[in-house]
Amino acid sequence: MWHTPDCTQWTIMQIDWEAGSQRMEEQDAWAKETFPTAHERLKQAAAAMPPGTSAQPFIDALTELVQAQADATGFVVLHQ
């Protein structure tokens, strides 16, 4: 698609791209700040569960998944 320099549609598309990029940066900053606390709370909650509970397989899988994410990036990636 070709646009002239004064095309309003092109200007709107540029504004949308810049706004989207800014939102992604803000989400990443929020995730980097929030994830360690949430991860610690998950570990504490999992440790507080009595052994043999019927939810234990889910708790183990969730804890493993979150730990893998923490090891990979240190935070949850919110955009793809």
C-alpha positions as CSV (number, residue, x, y, z in Angstrom):
1,M,0.0,0.0,0.0
2,W,1.3,3.4,-0.9
3,H,0.5,6.7,0.9
4,T,1.4,10.3,0.3
5,P,3.2,12.2,3.1
6,D,0.0,14.1,4.0
7,C,-2.3,11.0,4.0
8,T,-4.4,11.0,7.2
9,Q,-4.8,7.2,7.1
10,W,-1.0,6.8,7.1
11,T,-0.7,9.3,10.0
12,I,-3.3,7.4,12.0
13,M,-1.5,4.1,11.3
14,Q,1.8,5.6,12.6
15,I,0.1,6.9,15.7
16,D,-1.4,3.4,16.4
17,W,2.0,1.7,15.9
18,E,3.7,4.1,18.3
19,A,0.9,3.8,20.9
20,G,1.0,0.0,20.6
21,S,4.8,0.0,21.1
22,Q,4.4,2.3,24.1
23,R,1.8,-0.1,25.6
24,M,4.1,-3.1,25.2
25,E,6.9,-1.3,26.9
26,E,4.7,-0.3,29.8
27,Q,3.3,-3.9,30.1
28,D,6.9,-5.3,30.1
29,A,7.9,-2.8,32.8
30,W,4.9,-3.7,34.9
31,A,5.5,-7.4,34.5
32,K,9.2,-7.1,35.4
33,E,8.2,-5.3,38.6
34,T,5.2,-7.5,39.5
35,F,6.4,-11.0,38.6
36,P,8.9,-11.6,41.4
37,T,6.3,-10.8,44.1
38,A,3.7,-13.0,42.5
39,H,6.2,-15.8,42.0
40,E,7.1,-15.7,45.6
41,R,3.4,-15.7,46.7
42,L,2.8,-18.7,44.5
43,K,5.7,-20.6,46.0
44,Q,4.5,-19.8,49.6
45,A,1.0,-20.9,48.7
46,A,2.2,-24.1,47.2
47,A,4.3,-24.9,50.2
48,A,1.4,-24.2,52.5
49,M,-0.8,-26.8,50.8
50,P,-1.1,-30.1,52.8
51,P,0.6,-33.1,51.1
52,G,-1.6,-35.4,49.2
53,T,-4.3,-32.9,48.3
54,S,-6.2,-33.7,45.1
55,A,-5.0,-30.4,43.6
56,Q,-1.3,-31.4,44.1
57,P,-0.7,-32.3,40.4
58,F,-2.0,-28.9,39.3
59,I,0.0,-27.1,42.0
60,D,3.1,-28.9,40.9
61,A,2.6,-28.2,37.2
62,L,1.8,-24.6,37.8
63,T,4.8,-24.1,40.1
64,E,7.0,-25.8,37.5
65,L,5.6,-23.6,34.7
66,V,6.1,-20.4,36.6
67,Q,9.6,-21.4,37.7
68,A,10.5,-22.2,34.0
69,Q,9.3,-18.7,33.0
70,A,11.3,-17.1,35.8
71,D,14.4,-19.0,34.7
72,A,13.9,-18.0,31.1
73,T,13.0,-14.3,31.2
74,G,12.4,-13.4,34.8
75,F,8.9,-12.2,34.0
76,V,5.8,-13.2,32.1
77,V,5.7,-12.1,28.5
78,L,2.3,-10.4,28.0
79,H,2.4,-9.9,24.3
80,Q,3.1,-12.2,21.4
